[in-house]
Amino acid sequence: MPSTTSIRLIEPADAAAIAAHRVRDAEAFRPWEPAQPDDFFTPRGQEERIEGLLAGYRAGTVWPGVVLAGDEVIGQVTIGGILPQPHLRRGSVGYWIASVAQNRGHAGNAVGLALRVMREELNLHRAEASTNLENLPSQRVLRRNGFTPYGVAHAAILLDGSWRDGLLWERILGD
Ligand SMILES: CC(C)(COP(=O)(O)OP(=O)(O)OC[C@H]1O[C@@H](n2cnc3c(N)ncnc32)[C@H](O)[C@@H]1OP(=O)(O)O)[C@@H](O)C(=O)NCCC(=O)NCCS
């Protein structure tokens, strides 16, 4: 039976699972995720990074989540760049799923759950995301969640040693 997807706030105790996934997937993720320093791939380095994300959560600028399949951590979903001001009320969604758990709908489900957090917990009005032009699986995840592309940001992100364009996506959440 396929395991159910859920999301929750990240915890320092998630560091070891995340480091293990990112070590295993370092090569597979190279075209899609920015290069990281060596300590990104260690539990200690991840723990420090998680503390930083939780400081951002306390400041109201980020909602840092993990994605679970059953009770196993399989990835991250992060609502970043949160602008809660009444005339903006927007945030940007980013995510990754470990290669061992891909193509089972987990990212699509996790983004749907993150949109619910944005609406119901963070009271946001607009969701944004950015994908590589060639990242068709990530684009499917967004389309399935009602996002539409609205533009291209040129030379916007350094991936695998070259500046790549970003396809920009939006989804209006409500009033
Ligand atoms: C992108 C990513 C998050 C998708 O996670 P996932 O859990 O496998 O996603 P889902 O199973 O929910 O959906 C994948 C979709 O891509 C489709 N897909 C898979 N491989 C594909 C390919 N080569 N070409 C086109 N579509 C493809 C699947 O059929 C599915 O679409 P569907 O819902 O219409 O059937 C995951 O591959 C990942 O973490 N990749 C590396 C890091 C990354 O790209 N992060 C996002 C940066 S924007």
The ligand as an SDF file (V2000), in Angstrom:
LIG
                    3D

 48 50  0  0  0  0  0  0  0  0999 V2000
   10.9840   17.5190   -8.6270 C   0  0  0  0  0  0  0  0  0  0  0  0
   10.7270   16.5440   -7.4750 C   0  0  0  0  0  0  0  0  0  0  0  0
   10.5200   17.3410   -6.1830 C   0  0  0  0  0  0  0  0  0  0  0  0
    9.4530   15.7290   -7.7870 C   0  0  0  0  0  0  0  0  0  0  0  0
    9.1800   14.8870   -6.6580 O   0  0  0  0  0  0  0  0  0  0  0  0
    8.2140   13.6040   -6.7990 P   0  0  0  0  0  0  0  0  0  0  0  0
    7.7740   13.2180   -5.4250 O   0  0  0  0  0  0  0  0  0  0  0  0
    8.8520   12.5990   -7.6470 O   0  0  0  0  0  0  0  0  0  0  0  0
    6.9840   14.2850   -7.5890 O   0  0  0  0  0  0  0  0  0  0  0  0
    5.5510   13.6540   -7.8860 P   0  0  0  0  0  0  0  0  0  0  0  0
    5.6440   12.1600   -7.8410 O   0  0  0  0  0  0  0  0  0  0  0  0
    4.5580   14.3240   -6.9920 O   0  0  0  0  0  0  0  0  0  0  0  0
    5.2680   14.1780   -9.3600 O   0  0  0  0  0  0  0  0  0  0  0  0
    6.2310   14.0030  -10.3970 C   0  0  0  0  0  0  0  0  0  0  0  0
    5.5580   14.2890  -11.7350 C   0  0  0  0  0  0  0  0  0  0  0  0
    6.5770   14.3770  -12.7360 O   0  0  0  0  0  0  0  0  0  0  0  0
    6.2810   13.4470  -13.7830 C   0  0  0  0  0  0  0  0  0  0  0  0
    7.5780   13.0330  -14.3410 N   0  0  0  0  0  0  0  0  0  0  0  0
    8.5150   12.2360  -13.8030 C   0  0  0  0  0  0  0  0  0  0  0  0
    9.5870   12.1390  -14.6140 N   0  0  0  0  0  0  0  0  0  0  0  0
    9.3150   12.9140  -15.6990 C   0  0  0  0  0  0  0  0  0  0  0  0
   10.0420   13.2530  -16.8850 C   0  0  0  0  0  0  0  0  0  0  0  0
   11.2350   12.7640  -17.1180 N   0  0  0  0  0  0  0  0  0  0  0  0
    9.4470   14.0860  -17.7660 N   0  0  0  0  0  0  0  0  0  0  0  0
    8.2340   14.6060  -17.5340 C   0  0  0  0  0  0  0  0  0  0  0  0
    7.4890   14.3260  -16.4210 N   0  0  0  0  0  0  0  0  0  0  0  0
    8.0360   13.4950  -15.5190 C   0  0  0  0  0  0  0  0  0  0  0  0
    5.4990   12.3590  -13.1000 C   0  0  0  0  0  0  0  0  0  0  0  0
    4.7470   11.6060  -14.0020 O   0  0  0  0  0  0  0  0  0  0  0  0
    4.6210   13.2140  -12.1880 C   0  0  0  0  0  0  0  0  0  0  0  0
    3.6140   13.8690  -12.9510 O   0  0  0  0  0  0  0  0  0  0  0  0
    2.0400   13.4760  -12.8410 P   0  0  0  0  0  0  0  0  0  0  0  0
    1.6260   13.9240  -11.4890 O   0  0  0  0  0  0  0  0  0  0  0  0
    1.4130   14.2470  -13.9190 O   0  0  0  0  0  0  0  0  0  0  0  0
    1.9930   11.9840  -13.0150 O   0  0  0  0  0  0  0  0  0  0  0  0
   11.9130   15.5410   -7.3000 C   0  0  0  0  0  0  0  0  0  0  0  0
   12.1420   14.8990   -8.5260 O   0  0  0  0  0  0  0  0  0  0  0  0
   13.1990   16.1990   -6.8230 C   0  0  0  0  0  0  0  0  0  0  0  0
   13.3780   16.4600   -5.6430 O   0  0  0  0  0  0  0  0  0  0  0  0
   14.1350   16.4450   -7.7700 N   0  0  0  0  0  0  0  0  0  0  0  0
   15.4580   16.9750   -7.4530 C   0  0  0  0  0  0  0  0  0  0  0  0
   15.4150   18.3680   -6.8310 C   0  0  0  0  0  0  0  0  0  0  0  0
   14.4460   19.3040   -7.5300 C   0  0  0  0  0  0  0  0  0  0  0  0
   14.2760   19.2490   -8.7330 O   0  0  0  0  0  0  0  0  0  0  0  0
   13.7980   20.1890   -6.7420 N   0  0  0  0  0  0  0  0  0  0  0  0
   12.8280   21.1520   -7.2660 C   0  0  0  0  0  0  0  0  0  0  0  0
   13.5550   22.3410   -7.7580 C   0  0  0  0  0  0  0  0  0  0  0  0
   12.3810   23.5080   -8.4480 S   0  0  0  0  0  0  0  0  0  0  0  0
  1  2  1  0
  2  3  1  0
  2  4  1  0
  2 36  1  0
  4  5  1  0
  5  6  1  0
  6  7  2  0
  6  8  1  0
  6  9  1  0
  9 10  1  0
 10 11  2  0
 10 12  1  0
 10 13  1  0
 13 14  1  0
 14 15  1  0
 15 16  1  0
 15 30  1  0
 16 17  1  0
 17 18  1  0
 17 28  1  0
 18 19  1  0
 18 27  1  0
 19 20  2  0
 20 21  1  0
 21 22  1  0
 21 27  2  0
 22 23  1  0
 22 24  2  0
 24 25  1  0
 25 26  2  0
 26 27  1  0
 28 29  1  0
 28 30  1  0
 30 31  1  0
 31 32  1  0
 32 33  2  0
 32 34  1  0
 32 35  1  0
 36 37  1  0
 36 38  1  0
 38 39  2  0
 38 40  1  0
 40 41  1  0
 41 42  1  0
 42 43  1  0
 43 44  2  0
 43 45  1  0
 45 46  1  0
 46 47  1  0
 47 48  1  0
M  END
$$$$
